[in-house]
């Protein structure tokens, strides 16, 4: 028997069949397959895809473990402005005076902060150029102008302050050169010279009492002071010394309060004598005496001419 031959498919039909089989295997209906343009649009509109390239990087902002910039010069201990006791405590190897006590010096590169000036300070056999506090001894008790100056500061003067004693100012040109609650005033120093100095003032701008700084307490400088009072047209004065004991408070004058002399064995009027004239009854016919333990006594005087035996005229 002769077999009937199977019809042969041309190449175009075979290609279409192959494409259909491939799409069917991938789960895609060829009739509904999107075009290339439609596929691109679907991807772009898919809101589940995050565009992280446009989001800010918050990693650094949330990282609280980042260490301070050690090059800023204010990291303690050792950085500029940090408390110190000796040069070895400082990165700059220089421990200098400041209003709050000793602090590590800052190198003078461009300029210094308010209250500091660029100065050459001896450092062993060398000289260092650092920012030096010009207010470090402001309002410290003093006896001489040299008490108010230190390495790098030469414009301060020891200023008379009446009964309170003598206190350090610091050189200035105008009020901008002075710290808060201070003004640039012309003042006479202990040598009789007049100079413009930063001095404490009250809210009305009038001169006020000095208060002690931490540095003044640490330096333990003293000043002669006095307490005075007027009695019977006479000014009585007692001398003493004042020294800073507590920061933020005036240096108290350690002197007795003067008073009229009385019979108690003390030098009440601070004139160097004790109990003098304290028992004078103003009777020329009596001799007056003071016994600090017993008090005053008066003995009649009989001179046969002006006074009777009972001590009367």
PANU-964860 format. One line per 3 residues: number of its first residue (from 1); for each residue x negated, y negated, z of C-alpha. Coordinates in Angstrom, 1 decimal, padded with zeros to 4 digits, always signed. Layout:
// residues N
NUM = X,Y,Z | ...
END
This chain:
// residues 313
1 = +000.0,+000.0,+000.0 | -001.2,-003.4,-000.8 | -001.4,-005.9,+002.2
4 = +000.0,-009.4,+001.8 | -002.7,-011.9,+002.6 | -002.2,-014.4,+005.5
7 = -001.8,-018.0,+004.5 | -005.1,-020.0,+005.1 | -004.9,-023.3,+007.0
10 = -006.7,-026.2,+005.6 | -009.3,-028.1,+007.6 | -007.0,-031.0,+008.6
13 = -004.4,-028.8,+010.1 | -007.1,-026.9,+012.0 | -008.4,-030.2,+013.5
16 = -005.0,-031.3,+014.7 | -004.4,-027.9,+016.4 | -007.8,-028.1,+018.2
19 = -007.0,-031.6,+019.5 | -003.6,-030.4,+020.7 | -005.1,-027.5,+022.6
22 = -007.8,-029.6,+024.2 | -005.2,-032.2,+025.5 | -002.9,-029.5,+026.7
25 = -005.8,-028.0,+028.7 | -006.5,-031.4,+030.4 | -002.8,-031.8,+031.4
28 = -002.2,-034.7,+029.1 | +000.7,-034.8,+026.6 | -000.8,-036.0,+023.4
31 = +002.4,-037.7,+022.6 | +002.2,-039.9,+025.6 | -001.6,-040.5,+025.8
34 = -002.4,-044.2,+026.2 | -004.5,-046.0,+023.8 | -008.0,-047.2,+024.8
37 = -006.7,-050.7,+025.4 | -003.8,-049.5,+027.6 | -006.2,-047.4,+029.7
40 = -008.5,-050.3,+030.3 | -005.5,-052.4,+031.5 | -004.4,-049.7,+033.9
43 = -007.8,-049.5,+035.6 | -008.0,-053.3,+036.0 | -004.6,-053.5,+037.6
46 = -005.2,-050.7,+040.1 | -005.2,-052.5,+043.5 | -006.8,-049.6,+045.2
49 = -010.2,-050.5,+043.8 | -012.1,-053.0,+046.0 | -014.3,-055.6,+044.4
52 = -017.1,-055.6,+047.1 | -019.4,-057.8,+045.0 | -017.3,-060.8,+045.9
55 = -017.0,-060.1,+049.6 | -019.3,-062.0,+052.1 | -022.0,-060.0,+053.8
58 = -021.1,-060.2,+057.5 | -023.7,-057.7,+058.7 | -026.2,-060.4,+059.8
61 = -023.6,-062.5,+061.5 | -022.3,-059.6,+063.6 | -025.8,-058.4,+064.6
64 = -026.3,-059.8,+068.1 | -029.6,-058.0,+068.5 | -031.5,-060.5,+066.4
67 = -034.4,-061.8,+068.6 | -034.9,-065.6,+069.0 | -037.4,-067.2,+066.6
70 = -040.6,-066.9,+068.6 | -042.2,-069.5,+066.4 | -039.8,-072.3,+067.5
73 = -042.0,-073.0,+070.5 | -039.3,-072.9,+073.2 | -039.2,-069.2,+074.0
76 = -039.9,-068.7,+077.7 | -042.2,-067.8,+079.3 | -045.1,-069.4,+077.4
79 = -043.3,-071.6,+074.9 | -043.5,-075.4,+074.9 | -041.3,-076.9,+077.6
82 = -041.3,-073.7,+079.7 | -042.2,-073.9,+083.4 | -045.8,-073.0,+084.2
85 = -048.3,-073.0,+087.0 | -051.6,-072.8,+085.1 | -052.9,-073.1,+081.5
88 = -053.0,-069.3,+081.2 | -049.2,-069.3,+081.5 | -048.8,-071.1,+078.2
91 = -049.1,-070.1,+074.5 | -050.6,-073.5,+073.9 | -053.1,-072.8,+076.8
94 = -052.2,-076.2,+078.3 | -049.9,-076.7,+081.3 | -049.1,-080.4,+081.9
97 = -046.9,-082.5,+084.1 | -043.2,-083.1,+083.3 | -040.3,-084.7,+085.3
100 = -039.0,-081.2,+086.3 | -042.5,-080.0,+087.3 | -045.3,-078.5,+085.3
103 = -044.4,-077.3,+081.8 | -046.2,-075.9,+078.7 | -047.4,-078.5,+076.3
106 = -046.2,-078.9,+072.7 | -048.7,-079.6,+070.0 | -048.4,-083.0,+068.5
109 = -047.8,-082.4,+064.8 | -045.5,-085.0,+063.3 | -043.8,-086.7,+066.3
112 = -042.8,-086.1,+069.9 | -039.4,-086.0,+071.6 | -038.0,-089.0,+073.5
115 = -039.9,-089.5,+076.7 | -043.1,-088.0,+075.3 | -046.0,-089.6,+073.5
118 = -048.7,-088.1,+071.3 | -052.0,-088.2,+073.3 | -055.4,-086.7,+073.4
121 = -055.8,-084.6,+076.6 | -059.2,-083.1,+077.7 | -059.2,-079.3,+077.7
124 = -062.4,-078.1,+079.1 | -065.1,-079.3,+076.8 | -062.6,-080.0,+074.0
127 = -059.7,-082.4,+073.4 | -056.2,-081.2,+072.6 | -053.6,-083.4,+070.9
130 = -050.3,-082.7,+072.6 | -047.0,-084.3,+073.5 | -047.3,-085.8,+077.0
133 = -044.4,-086.8,+079.2 | -044.5,-090.5,+079.9 | -041.7,-090.2,+082.5
136 = -043.3,-087.4,+084.6 | -044.2,-089.7,+087.5 | -041.5,-092.2,+087.1
139 = -040.1,-093.2,+090.6 | -042.8,-091.2,+092.4 | -044.1,-092.8,+095.6
142 = -047.4,-094.5,+095.2 | -050.0,-096.7,+096.9 | -052.1,-097.6,+093.9
145 = -051.6,-097.8,+090.1 | -053.9,-094.8,+089.6 | -051.3,-092.7,+091.5
148 = -048.8,-093.3,+088.6 | -051.0,-092.3,+085.7 | -052.3,-088.9,+084.6
151 = -054.1,-087.4,+081.5 | -052.5,-089.0,+078.4 | -050.5,-091.7,+080.3
154 = -052.2,-095.0,+081.2 | -049.3,-097.5,+081.0 | -047.6,-096.8,+084.3
157 = -047.8,-099.2,+087.2 | -047.3,-099.0,+091.0 | -044.4,-101.4,+091.6
160 = -043.5,-103.1,+094.9 | -040.0,-102.2,+096.1 | -039.7,-104.2,+099.4
163 = -039.1,-102.2,+102.6 | -038.7,-099.0,+100.6 | -042.3,-099.0,+099.6
166 = -044.0,-098.8,+096.3 | -042.9,-096.6,+093.3 | -044.2,-095.7,+089.9
169 = -042.7,-097.3,+086.8 | -043.7,-096.5,+083.2 | -044.7,-098.7,+080.4
172 = -042.0,-099.9,+077.9 | -041.1,-102.4,+075.3 | -037.3,-102.3,+075.5
175 = -034.6,-100.2,+077.1 | -034.7,-097.6,+074.4 | -038.1,-096.5,+075.9
178 = -036.5,-095.6,+079.2 | -034.4,-092.6,+080.4 | -030.8,-092.8,+081.4
181 = -030.0,-095.1,+084.4 | -033.3,-097.0,+083.8 | -034.0,-100.3,+082.1
184 = -037.2,-102.0,+080.8 | -037.8,-104.8,+083.3 | -040.7,-107.2,+084.0
187 = -042.1,-106.3,+087.4 | -045.1,-107.2,+089.6 | -047.4,-104.4,+090.5
190 = -049.5,-103.9,+093.6 | -052.4,-105.7,+092.0 | -050.3,-108.8,+091.4
193 = -050.1,-108.2,+087.7 | -046.8,-108.5,+085.8 | -045.9,-105.7,+083.3
196 = -042.8,-104.4,+081.6 | -041.8,-101.1,+083.2 | -039.0,-098.7,+083.1
199 = -037.2,-099.1,+086.5 | -033.9,-097.6,+087.9 | -030.8,-099.7,+087.6
202 = -027.2,-099.4,+088.7 | -024.1,-099.5,+086.4 | -024.2,-103.3,+086.4
205 = -027.9,-103.4,+085.3 | -029.2,-104.5,+088.7 | -032.3,-102.8,+090.1
208 = -031.5,-099.7,+092.1 | -033.4,-097.4,+094.5 | -035.6,-094.8,+093.1
211 = -034.6,-091.1,+093.4 | -037.1,-088.3,+093.5 | -037.8,-085.9,+090.6
214 = -039.0,-082.3,+090.9 | -042.4,-083.5,+090.0 | -042.5,-086.1,+092.7
217 = -041.6,-083.5,+095.2 | -044.3,-081.2,+093.9 | -047.0,-084.0,+093.9
220 = -046.2,-084.9,+097.6 | -047.3,-088.5,+097.0 | -046.6,-091.0,+099.8
223 = -046.0,-094.7,+100.1 | -046.1,-097.2,+103.0 | -042.6,-098.3,+103.9
226 = -041.0,-100.3,+106.7 | -037.7,-100.9,+108.6 | -036.9,-104.5,+109.7
229 = -034.3,-106.4,+111.6 | -033.8,-110.0,+112.6 | -033.3,-110.6,+116.3
232 = -033.0,-114.0,+117.9 | -034.5,-115.7,+114.8 | -037.5,-113.3,+114.8
235 = -038.0,-110.5,+112.3 | -039.0,-107.2,+113.9 | -040.8,-104.7,+111.6
238 = -041.7,-101.1,+112.1 | -044.0,-099.5,+109.6 | -044.0,-095.9,+108.3
241 = -044.4,-093.6,+105.3 | -042.0,-092.3,+102.7 | -042.4,-089.1,+100.8
244 = -040.2,-087.2,+098.3 | -038.7,-084.2,+100.0 | -035.7,-083.3,+097.7
247 = -035.1,-083.9,+094.0 | -032.2,-086.3,+093.3 | -032.5,-088.1,+096.6
250 = -034.5,-091.2,+097.7 | -037.7,-090.8,+099.6 | -036.7,-091.5,+103.2
253 = -038.8,-094.0,+105.1 | -040.1,-092.2,+108.2 | -040.3,-095.3,+110.5
256 = -038.7,-096.2,+113.8 | -035.8,-098.7,+113.8 | -037.1,-101.9,+115.4
259 = -035.4,-103.4,+118.4 | -036.0,-105.9,+121.2 | -038.5,-104.7,+123.8
262 = -037.0,-103.0,+126.8 | -038.5,-101.3,+129.9 | -038.7,-097.7,+128.7
265 = -042.3,-097.0,+128.0 | -041.9,-097.4,+124.2 | -043.0,-099.9,+121.7
268 = -039.6,-100.9,+120.6 | -040.5,-103.9,+118.5 | -043.5,-102.1,+116.9
271 = -046.0,-104.8,+117.7 | -048.6,-102.5,+119.3 | -047.7,-103.4,+122.9
274 = -045.4,-101.5,+125.3 | -042.8,-102.9,+127.6 | -044.2,-106.5,+127.4
277 = -041.7,-109.2,+128.5 | -039.0,-106.6,+128.8 | -038.3,-107.5,+132.4
280 = -038.7,-111.3,+132.2 | -035.9,-112.9,+134.2 | -037.0,-116.4,+133.2
283 = -037.6,-117.3,+136.8 | -040.9,-119.0,+137.3 | -040.8,-118.1,+141.0
286 = -040.9,-114.4,+140.5 | -043.4,-111.9,+139.2 | -041.7,-109.4,+136.9
289 = -043.0,-105.9,+136.3 | -041.8,-102.8,+134.4 | -042.1,-099.2,+135.6
292 = -040.8,-097.0,+132.8 | -039.6,-094.5,+135.4 | -038.0,-096.9,+137.8
295 = -037.1,-099.9,+135.6 | -037.7,-103.6,+136.2 | -038.8,-105.2,+139.4
298 = -039.2,-108.9,+140.4 | -041.4,-110.1,+143.3 | -040.9,-113.6,+144.7
301 = -043.8,-116.0,+144.4 | -044.5,-118.5,+147.2 | -047.1,-121.0,+146.1
304 = -046.2,-123.5,+148.9 | -045.5,-126.2,+146.4 | -042.9,-125.3,+143.8
307 = -041.4,-122.0,+145.0 | -039.9,-121.0,+148.4 | -040.7,-117.7,+150.1
310 = -037.5,-116.2,+148.7 | -038.6,-116.9,+145.2 | -036.5,-120.0,+144.5
313 = -037.5,-123.5,+143.5
END
